[in-house]
């Protein structure tokens, strides 16, 4: 991916999967876009095939060259939106939310609204400045299609305290993840640098140390489920897409993950759920943990995978 002087994010893609619809192909290779956002960009001429405009339903051929231009988000006043929130805990400093899958955490190019931030602003009158107008109060993030425990700061002091805890790696994070295959040994640690995939710049990958950032992921096998393994995963660092990239690198891709994993007839999204978050309350210094059970779609997928 490249960024030109006008601030557009630009992807130049060469088709390697013939017969795929244009909108589906682009969405799978540009993780920040939803299918609807991709279709809108196609209609507005921001996505071209071999230099020309095309329909969203165009079936691609091997070697077709795509250019995807994603316009920059324009700084603006974020609007509160009446999106339901499942609040696990709240005090004067923070909110702990059980985020549903399919909800982006904050506005970004391609989805300027309908995010968790917009939802929180309908619950609170304001959120602290983080230096990025799109991410007020955000101290960490979850992928759009990842569900589970999410933490948001309500004031500047709490934001600084919580980001310091994440930076020092004292925050405890646990995920439940379903992968293809029977992973062994039952406990392990994956240590490999993560950076931009040199062949697909819109993706992340395990790369040479000089080209990536340190990344460490611990795991424990909960159970084997049919041809899959249900894991408890503890990422000790917080690189973009770290869990999904590390598990793919050792040969156990995440079920339902359309970018790094394998398709599953039982899943409409990646089987990654943030099940636990532990940290110290800024007000008292007391250590607390908050949990989220597997949502119904993942429970159903787990039963059907057996």
QUIJOJO-V408016 format. One record per pair of residues at least 24 apart in sequence whose C-alpha atoms are under 8 Angstrom apart, sorted by the first residue. I is the first residue (numbers start at 1). J is the second residue. D is the distance in Angstrom with one decimal. If there is no record, write none. Layout:
i:j:d
I:J:D
I:J:D
This chain:
i:j:d
1:201:5.2
1:202:5.7
7:71:7.1
7:72:5.6
8:69:6.1
8:70:5.5
8:71:4.8
8:72:5.4
9:68:8.0
9:69:5.8
9:70:5.1
9:71:6.7
9:72:7.2
10:67:7.0
10:68:5.5
10:69:4.6
10:70:6.3
11:66:7.8
11:67:5.7
11:68:4.9
11:69:6.6
11:202:7.5
12:65:7.2
12:66:5.8
12:67:4.8
12:68:6.5
13:65:5.8
13:66:5.0
13:67:6.4
14:62:7.7
14:63:5.6
14:64:5.7
14:65:4.7
14:66:6.3
15:60:7.2
15:61:6.8
15:62:5.1
15:63:5.1
15:64:5.3
15:65:6.5
15:66:7.6
16:62:5.3
16:63:6.7
17:60:7.8
17:61:7.4
17:62:6.3
18:59:7.4
18:60:5.4
18:61:4.5
18:62:5.0
19:59:5.0
19:60:5.3
19:61:6.2
20:59:5.3
20:60:5.6
21:56:6.9
21:57:5.2
21:58:5.4
21:59:4.6
21:60:6.2
22:55:7.5
22:56:5.4
22:57:5.9
22:58:5.4
22:59:6.2
22:60:6.3
23:56:5.0
23:57:6.7
26:68:7.9
28:258:6.4
28:259:6.1
29:202:6.8
29:203:7.5
29:259:6.9
30:202:6.1
30:203:8.0
31:202:7.5
31:203:7.9
31:259:7.7
32:108:7.9
32:109:7.7
32:110:7.0
33:110:5.8
33:111:7.4
34:110:7.9
37:110:5.9
37:111:7.1
38:110:8.0
41:70:7.6
46:70:7.0
70:109:6.4
70:110:6.7
71:109:6.3
71:110:7.5
72:109:5.4
73:108:6.2
73:109:4.9
73:110:7.7
73:112:6.7
75:133:6.9
75:134:7.8
76:133:8.0
78:113:8.0
78:118:6.7
78:134:7.7
79:113:7.8
79:118:6.0
79:121:7.3
80:118:4.8
80:119:6.0
80:120:7.3
80:121:4.7
80:122:4.5
81:114:7.0
81:118:5.2
81:119:5.1
81:121:7.2
81:122:5.6
82:119:6.0
82:122:6.1
83:114:7.8
83:118:7.8
83:119:5.0
84:119:7.1
85:119:7.1
85:120:7.7
88:290:7.6
92:154:7.1
93:153:6.0
93:154:5.1
93:155:6.1
93:158:5.6
93:282:7.1
93:283:7.3
94:151:7.1
94:152:5.6
94:153:4.5
94:154:5.0
94:155:7.8
94:158:7.2
95:151:5.9
95:152:5.2
95:153:6.5
95:154:7.2
96:149:6.7
96:150:5.7
96:151:4.7
96:152:6.5
96:290:7.8
97:148:7.8
97:149:5.8
97:150:5.1
97:151:6.4
97:152:8.0
98:147:7.3
98:148:5.0
98:149:4.8
98:150:6.2
98:292:6.6
99:147:5.3
99:148:5.1
99:149:6.3
99:150:6.3
100:145:8.0
100:146:7.4
100:147:4.8
100:148:6.7
101:144:6.2
101:145:4.5
101:146:5.2
101:147:4.6
102:144:5.2
102:145:4.8
102:146:7.5
103:144:5.3
103:145:7.0
104:143:7.0
104:144:4.3
104:145:7.8
105:141:6.5
105:142:6.9
105:143:7.6
105:144:6.7
106:134:6.1
106:135:5.8
107:134:5.5
107:135:7.5
108:134:7.1
126:154:7.8
127:153:7.4
127:154:5.5
127:155:6.5
128:153:7.3
128:154:6.2
128:155:5.0
128:156:5.3
128:159:7.4
129:156:7.1
130:159:7.9
139:163:5.6
140:166:8.0
143:241:7.8
145:269:6.3
145:270:6.6
146:270:7.1
146:271:7.6
146:272:5.5
146:273:5.7
146:274:7.3
147:272:7.0
147:273:5.0
147:274:6.1
147:295:7.9
148:273:5.4
148:274:4.3
148:275:5.8
148:276:7.9
148:292:5.8
149:274:5.5
149:275:6.3
149:276:6.4
149:277:6.4
149:290:7.2
149:291:6.6
149:292:6.2
150:277:7.9
158:282:5.9
161:282:6.2
162:282:7.2
165:279:7.5
169:236:6.7
169:237:7.0
170:279:7.2
171:277:7.2
171:278:5.7
171:279:5.0
172:234:7.8
172:276:7.6
172:277:5.6
172:278:4.7
172:279:6.5
173:234:5.8
173:235:6.6
173:236:7.9
173:274:7.5
173:275:8.0
173:276:5.8
173:277:4.9
173:278:6.6
174:232:6.5
174:233:5.6
174:234:4.9
174:235:7.4
174:274:6.1
174:275:5.7
174:276:4.9
174:277:6.6
175:231:7.9
175:232:5.6
175:233:5.0
175:234:6.5
175:272:6.7
175:273:5.3
175:274:4.4
175:275:5.1
175:276:6.8
176:230:7.0
176:231:5.6
176:232:4.8
176:233:6.2
176:271:7.8
176:272:5.9
176:273:5.2
176:274:6.6
176:275:6.3
177:230:5.8
177:231:5.1
177:232:6.5
177:233:6.9
177:254:7.0
177:271:5.6
177:272:4.7
177:273:6.5
178:228:6.6
178:229:5.6
178:230:4.5
178:231:6.1
178:254:5.9
178:255:5.8
178:271:5.6
178:272:7.1
179:228:5.6
179:229:5.3
179:230:6.6
179:231:7.7
179:247:7.9
179:252:5.6
179:253:5.4
179:254:4.3
179:255:5.2
180:227:6.4
180:228:4.6
180:229:6.5
180:252:5.5
180:253:5.7
180:254:6.4
180:255:6.0
180:262:7.4
181:227:5.4
181:228:4.8
181:229:6.2
181:252:6.1
182:224:6.5
182:227:6.7
182:228:5.9
182:229:5.4
183:221:7.5
183:229:6.4
183:252:7.0
184:221:7.9
186:220:5.8
186:221:5.0
187:218:7.7
187:219:5.8
187:220:4.6
187:221:6.4
188:218:5.8
188:219:5.6
188:220:6.8
189:216:7.0
189:217:5.6
189:218:4.2
189:219:6.3
190:216:5.7
190:217:5.1
190:218:6.2
190:246:6.7
191:215:5.9
191:216:4.5
191:217:6.5
192:216:6.7
192:246:7.5
194:239:7.0
194:242:7.0
194:245:7.8
203:259:7.9
204:240:7.3
204:241:6.9
204:245:6.8
205:245:5.8
205:249:8.0
206:245:6.9
206:246:7.1
206:249:6.9
213:239:7.7
215:239:6.7
215:242:7.3
217:242:7.9
217:243:6.9
217:246:7.4
225:302:7.4
225:305:6.4
225:306:4.8
226:305:5.9
226:306:4.2
227:305:7.6
227:306:7.5
228:305:7.4
266:300:7.9
266:301:5.0
266:304:6.7
266:305:7.1
267:297:7.7
267:298:7.6
267:301:6.1
271:298:6.7
